[in-house]
Amino acid sequence: TGKELLARHLHRCSEHPDGPFVAVNLAAIPRELVESTLFGHEKGSFTGAVQQRIGKFELAAGGTLFLDEVGDLKIDLQAKLLRAIQEGEIERVGGMRPIRTSFRLIAATNVDLTQAVKQGTFREDLFYRLNVIPVRLPPLRERIEDLPVLIDFFLRRYNARFKKNVQGIAASTVRMLSHYWWPGNIRELENLVERLVATASHEWITDEDLPFEFHAAELDRTTSDTSLLDRALNLPSDLFINLP
C-alpha cells in the first residue's frame, strides 16, 4: 500500500530530514535475532556475539525509525519496545547500562491491533503508546483512481531500465486492470508493469498483453456464472496468444 514510501515522506518533511531513516521489517527477522537487531548487543553476550553490534534504535538517533509489521512482534519483546518509546532509552543485549536515544517512531502493521489486544497477543499499553496519530493506508482496490498515475510512474521507471519506448496502456486495458482485486497491492502492480515493459514488442500495451488472471477477473465481473472452469473453457482462443 506504500507504507514505507509514506514513512520516508514524513521523514523528509520533518524538522530533521538530514537525519538517518532506518527501516526494519520485523516479520522478516528470525525471532531469536529481533532483540539484537533492535537494541544491539555487547561482545560475548551470547554464542556467536563475536563483536559489539549497534541496534536499529541507536542507528536511528536524530532521525526516524520505521518499524514495519509491528503486529508480528512477540509479546516478550513488546515490553522492551514500550520502554524504549516511553523512556527514550534502550539497553543492548548483555549491556550493563541504559543508552539514551532520541528518534521519531513510525510503526505499521496489517494486523488489527485492537483485536490482537483483545486476544492477548498485543499489549494494550503499547497499542495506546503507538496509536498517537493513526493513518490508514487503503489497499489499491479501494483507491483505483490512483491506478493511471501509478501505471505512468512505473512505465517511466521500466522504460528507462529496459531501454524501451512503451508509450502507454490502452484505455480498455486500464479499465480491465481497474476491475482486478489486486491482492498484492502496489507491489503487484509494479511487478506487472515491469513484466509488460520487459516483454513489450510494440509501443502500446493492450488487453492481449495481460496475463490470464486479469481476463478471468474481467469475466468474473461481467458474468453471473460462478464456475471459473466453465468460464475458462469458453474463453475465446485469442486470449491465450501470450501464454507459454
Disulfide bonds with the S-S distance in Angstrom:
none
